[in-house]
C-alpha cells in the first residue's frame, strides 16, 4: 500500500465516470476513500469492486461535502489527494505521483495539478481555462475545505505550495454532453452563487484567501473574484464573455468551445445576476 498519499473522491451517480478515474490511479496502490451523496446507480458496486472505503452524507454543497470527507475519513498517510469523479489522472501525472517521495517535500504543504477541461469531447484550451491550476494534493490534517464559498470548492493550506505544470488531470463530465442536463445543473448552481453574493454584500462572508494578482493560483483567483463582485450587475456577463472570447482567445476554440464559453461566461452569469436582483428586491420588501 502506498505510504505517501491517499485519495478522496466525491460521488453521486457516477457509474459512467468512476471506473475511468479508478482505473487511472489503481496502480499507484493508494488507499481510496469515497464520499457518496446517495447514488442510486452502480456507483457503490464499482467502489466496492476497487476496494474503496465508502461513507455517505447528504449533499448540501461541495465545500461542506469536502469538509465532511476530510473530517470523517481516518487518513494515515502524510498526504491527501482530493479528486472529483469526472476527473482522471493522466500518464504524466501518474508518473509524477509514482515517483513522489514525502521526504523530498519537507517544506511544502500543498501541490497544484494542472487541469485540462473537456466539454462535449473538445479540450477547452483558451478563454482562461488552460493552464488552470488546482490545489489537489495537500498535507493530511493541514489542508482544509474553504467553507466561505457556497458553490466553488477549493482546498486551503498555510505555508508553501508548488505547481506541477506538466502533471495533468483531465476533467470531462460526460453527463454534460446533454445541454439540458448542463442547464438544469447550472440552474441549481446559480441559486447557490446568487445567495452567496447577497451574503457577501451583507458582510456575512469574507474571503479566506488573501487576494493577490501576483500570488498563487488561488490568490490570483481571489483577486479577480473581488474585482468581479465590484462590477455592475447585468453588465459584467457581457464584459466577462468578451474578455474570454477576445482577450483570452476563446474565439479560436472552435464551435463546441465557443458554445461552452457562451454558456459558462454569459448565459450562466446572466442568470446569476438576474437572481441576485430578484433577491435584492425581496430583501428590500422585508
NULORO-501473 format. One record per residue (C-alpha): residue in one letter; residue number from 1; x, y, z; chain. Coordinates in pm, 1 decimal, padded with zeros to 6 digits, m for minus. Each point is the difference from the previous one (the first is absolute). Example, Ala and Ser with C-alpha at 12.3 -4.5 7.8 and 13.67 -1.06 7.14 Angstrom:
<seros>
SERO rest  nr       xx       yy       zz kette
SERO    A   1  01230.0 m00450.0  00780.0     A
SERO    S   2  00137.0  00344.0 m00066.0     A
</seros>
This chain:
<seros>
SERO rest  nr       xx       yy       zz kette
SERO    X   1  00000.0  00000.0  00000.0     A
SERO    X   2  00121.9  00349.7 m00085.1     A
SERO    X   3  00150.1  00159.1  00312.8     A
SERO    X   4  00012.5  00359.0 m00129.7     A
SERO    X   5 m00354.8  00090.4 m00105.7     A
SERO    X   6 m00364.8 m00102.1 m00008.8     A
SERO    X   7 m00286.5  00104.8 m00228.2     A
SERO    X   8 m00339.2  00143.4  00088.8     A
SERO    X   9 m00270.2  00008.0 m00270.1     A
SERO    X  10 m00349.5  00150.1  00013.4     A
SERO    X  11 m00275.9 m00185.8 m00184.5     A
SERO    X  12 m00366.3  00015.8 m00092.7     A
SERO    X  13 m00124.4 m00239.1 m00271.5     A
SERO    X  14  00342.9 m00020.4 m00162.0     A
SERO    X  15 m00011.8 m00341.6 m00163.6     A
SERO    X  16  00114.7  00149.3 m00331.8     A
SERO    X  17  00287.6  00190.5  00158.0     A
SERO    X  18  00127.1 m00192.6  00300.9     A
SERO    X  19  00150.4 m00303.9 m00181.5     A
SERO    X  20  00197.5  00236.2 m00222.9     A
SERO    X  21  00147.4  00182.6  00299.1     A
SERO    X  22  00068.7 m00308.5  00211.2     A
SERO    X  23  00171.6 m00173.7 m00291.6     A
SERO    X  24  00230.8  00300.5 m00037.7     A
SERO    X  25  00120.3 m00019.5  00362.1     A
SERO    X  26 m00026.9 m00368.1  00097.1     A
SERO    X  27  00365.2 m00083.8 m00071.3     A
SERO    X  28  00112.6  00268.5  00243.3     A
SERO    X  29 m00125.6 m00239.7  00270.6     A
SERO    X  30 m00126.2  00287.2  00212.0     A
SERO    X  31 m00285.1 m00031.5  00247.8     A
SERO    X  32 m00314.6  00145.6 m00154.4     A
SERO    X  33 m00289.4  00153.2  00190.9     A
SERO    X  34 m00333.6  00088.4 m00162.6     A
SERO    X  35 m00260.3  00232.8  00146.9     A
SERO    X  36 m00329.3 m00068.0 m00173.7     A
SERO    X  37 m00312.6  00213.4  00024.4     A
SERO    X  38 m00267.1 m00258.8 m00069.1     A
SERO    X  39  00077.8 m00167.3 m00331.7     A
SERO    X  40 m00272.1 m00221.6 m00143.5     A
SERO    X  41  00197.7 m00140.6 m00294.5     A
SERO    X  42  00298.8 m00239.0  00006.8     A
SERO    X  43  00238.6  00248.9  00163.7     A
SERO    X  44  00023.4 m00183.8  00332.9     A
SERO    X  45  00052.6 m00338.5 m00167.0     A
SERO    X  46  00281.6  00147.0 m00207.3     A
SERO    X  47  00157.8  00152.7  00311.1     A
SERO    X  48 m00014.9 m00337.3  00177.6     A
SERO    X  49  00151.3 m00179.3 m00298.6     A
SERO    X  50  00304.6  00227.9  00020.6     A
SERO    X  51  00031.9 m00040.4  00376.0     A
SERO    X  52 m00090.2  00357.2  00090.9     A
SERO    X  53 m00122.7  00092.9  00346.6     A
SERO    X  54 m00339.3  00170.5 m00029.7     A
SERO    X  55 m00196.4  00237.6  00220.2     A
SERO    X  56 m00325.6  00173.7 m00086.0     A
SERO    X  57 m00112.9  00350.5  00083.0     A
SERO    X  58 m00291.0  00206.1 m00136.8     A
SERO    X  59  00121.0  00264.2 m00242.2     A
SERO    X  60 m00044.1  00368.2  00077.9     A
SERO    X  61  00285.6  00155.2 m00192.6     A
SERO    X  62  00350.2 m00097.9 m00107.7     A
SERO    X  63  00196.6  00187.7  00269.2     A
SERO    X  64 m00203.7 m00158.3  00280.9     A
SERO    X  65  00022.5 m00344.1 m00159.4     A
SERO    X  66  00377.1  00025.6 m00019.1     A
SERO    X  67  00012.9  00124.4  00357.9     A
SERO    X  68 m00197.3 m00306.6  00111.5     A
SERO    X  69  00232.1 m00230.7 m00192.4     A
SERO    X  70  00317.6  00147.1  00147.6     A
SERO    X  71 m00139.7 m00022.4  00352.3     A
SERO    X  72 m00149.5 m00349.6 m00016.1     A
SERO    X  73  00248.2 m00211.8 m00194.4     A
SERO    X  74  00285.6 m00122.3  00219.5     A
SERO    X  75  00286.6  00065.8 m00239.6     A
SERO    X  76  00340.5 m00109.3  00127.9     A
SERO    X  77  00219.9  00095.6 m00294.8     A
SERO    X  78  00186.2  00333.5  00018.8     A
SERO    X  79 m00168.7  00125.9 m00319.6     A
SERO    X  80 m00359.2  00006.2 m00124.8     A
SERO    X  81 m00111.1  00041.7 m00361.7     A
SERO    X  82 m00356.3  00120.5 m00060.6     A
SERO    X  83 m00157.6 m00078.2 m00338.3     A
SERO    X  84 m00342.1  00029.3 m00158.9     A
SERO    X  85 m00151.0 m00308.4 m00159.0     A
SERO    X  86  00001.7  00155.7 m00348.8     A
SERO    X  87  00376.1  00051.8  00015.0     A
SERO    X  88  00277.1 m00245.6 m00079.8     A
SERO    X  89  00375.1 m00012.3  00034.6     A
SERO    X  90  00209.3  00018.0 m00316.9     A
SERO    X  91  00304.9 m00226.1 m00051.9     A
SERO    X  92  00222.2  00306.0  00055.7     A
SERO    X  93 m00157.3  00075.6  00337.5     A
SERO    X  94 m00004.6 m00370.0  00085.5     A
SERO    X  95  00376.9 m00013.0 m00054.0     A
SERO    X  96  00056.3  00302.6  00222.1     A
SERO    X  97 m00212.3 m00151.5  00275.1     A
SERO    X  98  00166.6 m00340.1 m00036.5     A
SERO    X  99  00336.6  00168.4  00059.4     A
SERO    X 100 m00124.8  00224.6  00278.8     A
SERO    X 101  00199.5 m00009.9  00322.7     A
SERO    X 102 m00126.4  00184.9  00304.4     A
SERO    X 103  00354.8  00050.9  00128.9     A
SERO    X 104  00077.4  00214.6 m00305.4     A
SERO    X 105 m00284.6  00241.8  00077.3     A
SERO    X 106  00067.2  00078.3  00362.5     A
SERO    X 107 m00072.5  00373.3 m00024.2     A
SERO    X 108 m00303.7 m00033.9 m00230.7     A
SERO    X 109 m00360.1 m00022.7  00123.1     A
SERO    X 110 m00190.6 m00002.0 m00328.2     A
SERO    X 111  00043.6 m00091.2 m00366.6     A
SERO    X 112 m00193.3  00141.6 m00295.9     A
SERO    X 113 m00087.6 m00230.5 m00291.3     A
SERO    X 114 m00058.1  00140.3 m00347.8     A
SERO    X 115 m00349.7 m00073.9 m00132.5     A
SERO    X 116 m00113.7 m00060.7 m00355.5     A
SERO    X 117 m00375.3  00055.8 m00022.3     A
SERO    X 118 m00209.2 m00168.4 m00271.4     A
SERO    X 119 m00350.6  00088.0 m00114.9     A
SERO    X 120 m00190.9 m00226.0 m00238.0     A
SERO    X 121  00326.8 m00164.6 m00101.8     A
SERO    X 122  00191.5  00322.6 m00066.7     A
SERO    X 123  00293.3  00119.6  00209.0     A
SERO    X 124 m00070.5  00356.2  00117.0     A
SERO    X 125  00347.1  00146.1 m00035.7     A
SERO    X 126 m00077.0  00373.3 m00023.3     A
SERO    X 127 m00216.4  00253.1  00181.5     A
SERO    X 128  00181.0 m00030.1  00339.3     A
SERO    X 129 m00051.5 m00379.0  00014.0     A
SERO    X 130  00355.6 m00113.1 m00070.6     A
SERO    X 131  00232.7 m00009.1  00175.0     A
SERO    X 132 m00217.1 m00024.9  00309.1     A
SERO    X 133  00162.9 m00098.8  00327.1     A
SERO    X 134 m00197.6 m00168.3  00278.3     A
SERO    X 135  00130.6 m00072.5  00349.3     A
SERO    X 136 m00077.3 m00371.3  00008.3     A
SERO    X 137  00274.7 m00147.7  00218.0     A
SERO    X 138  00065.3  00117.7  00353.4     A
SERO    X 139  00137.2 m00110.3  00332.4     A
SERO    X 140 m00251.6 m00204.1  00194.5     A
SERO    X 141 m00139.9  00197.9  00290.4     A
SERO    X 142  00135.3  00327.5 m00136.4     A
SERO    X 143 m00203.8  00050.4 m00315.6     A
SERO    X 144 m00366.6  00085.9  00048.5     A
SERO    X 145 m00309.7  00085.4 m00202.9     A
SERO    X 146 m00088.8  00366.6 m00050.3     A
SERO    X 147 m00346.3  00022.0  00156.5     A
SERO    X 148 m00024.7  00367.3 m00089.3     A
SERO    X 149 m00105.5 m00099.9 m00351.5     A
SERO    X 150 m00351.6 m00120.7 m00073.5     A
SERO    X 151  00070.3 m00180.4 m00325.9     A
SERO    X 152  00360.9  00026.6 m00113.9     A
SERO    X 153  00213.8 m00231.3  00206.8     A
SERO    X 154  00368.4  00027.9  00075.9     A
SERO    X 155  00245.2 m00133.2  00252.2     A
SERO    X 156  00206.2  00241.7  00205.3     A
SERO    X 157  00338.6 m00061.3  00155.8     A
SERO    X 158  00222.5  00232.6  00200.7     A
SERO    X 159  00364.3  00025.0 m00098.7     A
SERO    X 160  00174.0 m00087.1 m00323.4     A
SERO    X 161 m00149.5 m00163.0 m00307.0     A
SERO    X 162  00138.5 m00113.0 m00334.3     A
SERO    X 163 m00147.1 m00033.6 m00348.0     A
SERO    X 164  00030.2 m00306.8 m00219.9     A
SERO    X 165 m00045.3  00151.5 m00345.2     A
SERO    X 166  00033.2 m00326.3 m00194.6     A
SERO    X 167 m00185.0 m00230.2  00235.4     A
SERO    X 168 m00350.4  00021.9 m00145.4     A
SERO    X 169 m00338.6 m00107.8  00118.2     A
SERO    X 170 m00263.7 m00032.1 m00269.3     A
SERO    X 171 m00348.9  00118.1  00088.8     A
SERO    X 172 m00292.1 m00099.0 m00219.9     A
SERO    X 173 m00356.4 m00032.6  00123.9     A
SERO    X 174 m00162.1 m00229.2 m00254.7     A
SERO    X 175 m00345.0  00080.6  00137.4     A
SERO    X 176  00049.0  00355.4 m00125.8     A
SERO    X 177 m00002.5 m00122.3 m00359.8     A
SERO    X 178 m00373.8  00049.4  00051.7     A
SERO    X 179 m00048.6  00378.9  00005.5     A
SERO    X 180 m00330.9 m00042.6  00183.0     A
SERO    X 181  00189.2 m00169.5  00284.8     A
SERO    X 182  00262.2  00277.5 m00004.8     A
SERO    X 183 m00265.7  00270.0  00028.6     A
SERO    X 184 m00191.3 m00172.6  00280.6     A
SERO    X 185  00325.1 m00046.0  00192.0     A
SERO    X 186  00099.9  00362.6 m00043.8     A
SERO    X 187 m00348.2  00117.4  00094.6     A
SERO    X 188  00071.1 m00154.9  00341.7     A
SERO    X 189  00348.5  00151.0  00007.9     A
SERO    X 190 m00139.3  00344.4 m00082.6     A
SERO    X 191 m00218.0 m00013.7  00311.7     A
SERO    X 192  00304.1 m00077.9  00216.3     A
SERO    X 193  00214.0  00274.7 m00150.2     A
SERO    X 194 m00276.0  00261.2  00012.8     A
SERO    X 195 m00059.8 m00070.9  00368.1     A
SERO    X 196  00373.9  00009.4  00066.0     A
SERO    X 197  00040.7  00340.3 m00164.4     A
SERO    X 198 m00293.6  00141.3  00197.2     A
SERO    X 199  00167.5 m00119.1  00319.6     A
SERO    X 200  00326.2  00161.1 m00108.7     A
SERO    X 201 m00182.8  00328.7 m00054.6     A
SERO    X 202 m00133.4 m00036.1  00353.9     A
SERO    X 203  00354.1 m00064.3  00130.8     A
SERO    X 204 m00100.2 m00348.6  00112.0     A
SERO    X 205  00278.8 m00158.9 m00205.1     A
SERO    X 206  00364.1  00099.2 m00040.3     A
SERO    X 207  00276.0 m00143.3 m00214.4     A
SERO    X 208  00222.2 m00242.4  00185.3     A
SERO    X 209  00270.1  00023.0 m00265.3     A
SERO    X 210  00189.9  00327.8 m00020.6     A
SERO    X 211 m00058.0  00156.3 m00345.3     A
SERO    X 212  00329.1  00044.2 m00184.1     A
SERO    X 213  00023.1  00036.1 m00377.8     A
SERO    X 214  00364.8 m00110.5  00010.5     A
SERO    X 215 m00043.6 m00274.4  00259.1     A
SERO    X 216 m00093.5 m00367.8 m00018.2     A
SERO    X 217 m00267.7 m00115.9 m00247.4     A
SERO    X 218 m00265.3  00019.2  00273.5     A
SERO    X 219  00117.5  00341.9  00120.4     A
SERO    X 220 m00022.6  00127.1 m00357.1     A
SERO    X 221 m00353.2 m00140.1 m00038.6     A
SERO    X 222 m00095.4  00162.0  00331.4     A
SERO    X 223  00122.1  00334.3 m00135.9     A
SERO    X 224 m00203.1 m00041.8 m00318.5     A
SERO    X 225 m00309.6 m00102.5  00197.1     A
SERO    X 226  00029.5  00309.3  00217.0     A
SERO    X 227  00010.4  00208.3 m00318.0     A
SERO    X 228 m00298.5 m00192.2 m00142.0     A
SERO    X 229 m00216.5  00075.2  00304.0     A
SERO    X 230  00059.2  00372.9 m00053.3     A
SERO    X 231 m00121.3 m00000.9 m00361.5     A
SERO    X 232 m00359.6  00109.7 m00082.4     A
SERO    X 233 m00259.4 m00277.2 m00005.8     A
SERO    X 234 m00127.7 m00070.9 m00348.7     A
SERO    X 235  00302.7  00157.5 m00165.8     A
SERO    X 236  00267.2 m00234.9  00126.2     A
SERO    X 237 m00113.6 m00309.4 m00200.0     A
SERO    X 238  00054.7  00197.3 m00323.3     A
SERO    X 239  00342.1  00111.5  00122.0     A
SERO    X 240  00096.9 m00350.8  00109.3     A
SERO    X 241 m00113.2 m00164.1 m00323.6     A
SERO    X 242  00186.9  00257.5 m00207.2     A
SERO    X 243  00310.9 m00041.3  00216.5     A
SERO    X 244  00002.4 m00377.0 m00044.8     A
SERO    X 245 m00084.2  00007.2 m00369.3     A
SERO    X 246  00238.1  00268.7 m00118.9     A
SERO    X 247  00264.2  00084.0  00262.6     A
SERO    X 248  00041.5 m00367.2  00098.1     A
SERO    X 249 m00044.6 m00126.8 m00359.0     A
SERO    X 250 m00313.8 m00207.3  00052.5     A
SERO    X 251 m00100.3  00098.5 m00353.4     A
SERO    X 252  00257.1 m00253.0 m00124.9     A
SERO    X 253 m00151.7 m00285.6  00200.1     A
SERO    X 254 m00221.3 m00143.8 m00271.8     A
SERO    X 255 m00379.2 m00031.0 m00003.5     A
SERO    X 256 m00027.7 m00223.9  00307.7     A
SERO    X 257  00240.6  00212.0  00201.3     A
SERO    X 258 m00174.8  00323.7 m00093.0     A
SERO    X 259 m00331.2 m00154.9  00108.2     A
SERO    X 260  00159.8 m00090.4  00332.8     A
SERO    X 261  00133.7  00351.7  00056.9     A
SERO    X 262 m00339.3  00148.3 m00086.9     A
SERO    X 263 m00184.3 m00229.7  00239.6     A
SERO    X 264  00254.3  00027.0  00280.2     A
SERO    X 265  00099.4  00366.1 m00010.9     A
SERO    X 266 m00315.9  00165.3 m00135.6     A
SERO    X 267 m00316.4 m00210.9  00031.9     A
SERO    X 268  00085.5 m00127.0  00347.4     A
SERO    X 269  00139.1  00327.8  00133.3     A
SERO    X 270 m00299.5  00191.5 m00133.7     A
SERO    X 271 m00228.9 m00245.4  00179.3     A
SERO    X 272  00192.2  00054.8  00325.3     A
SERO    X 273 m00033.1  00377.4 m00030.0     A
SERO    X 274 m00374.5 m00025.5 m00061.7     A
SERO    X 275 m00040.4 m00210.9  00313.0     A
SERO    X 276  00210.4  00242.0  00205.9     A
SERO    X 277 m00225.7  00287.2 m00108.4     A
SERO    X 278 m00306.5 m00205.2  00091.6     A
SERO    X 279  00143.2 m00073.7  00345.4     A
SERO    X 280  00082.7  00366.3  00047.9     A
SERO    X 281 m00363.9  00093.9 m00073.3     A
SERO    X 282 m00122.0 m00257.4  00251.8     A
SERO    X 283  00238.3  00137.6  00261.6     A
SERO    X 284 m00121.0  00357.1 m00055.0     A
SERO    X 285 m00362.2 m00108.9  00043.6     A
SERO    X 286  00069.9 m00152.0  00341.3     A
</seros>
